[in-house]
Amino acid sequence: MATQTWLWTSLTVALTFILTVVNGNSEGDALFTLRKSLSDPDNVLQSWDPTLVNPCTWFHITCNQDNRVTRL
């Protein structure tokens, strides 16, 4: 019985991780696409890294208390 409980717990954790990765970061993806279309000769937007989970940590991005982008 303990083995079955451990298996279900492991499966739940793995599935949660996979769904989080699949869900991704739509705001970050959109902002990174915008960045690629802009001219940035001084590399001001170098912190706009799509591998970072939260674009609220990027320079020149303002977010609300729910970590949703509200202003550029």
Stockholm file with secondary structure:
# STOCKHOLM 1.0

chainA/1-72         MATQTWLWTSLTVALTFILTVVNGNSEGDALFTLRKSLSDPDNVLQSWDPTLVNPCTWFHITCNQDNRVTRL
#=GR chainA/1-72 SS CHHHHHHHHHHHHHHHHHHHHHHCCHHHHHHHHHHHHSCCTTCTTTTCCTTSSCGGGSTTCEECTTSCEEEC
#=GC SS_cons        CHHHHHHHHHHHHHHHHHHHHHHCCHHHHHHHHHHHHSCCTTCTTTTCCTTSSCGGGSTTCEECTTSCEEEC
//
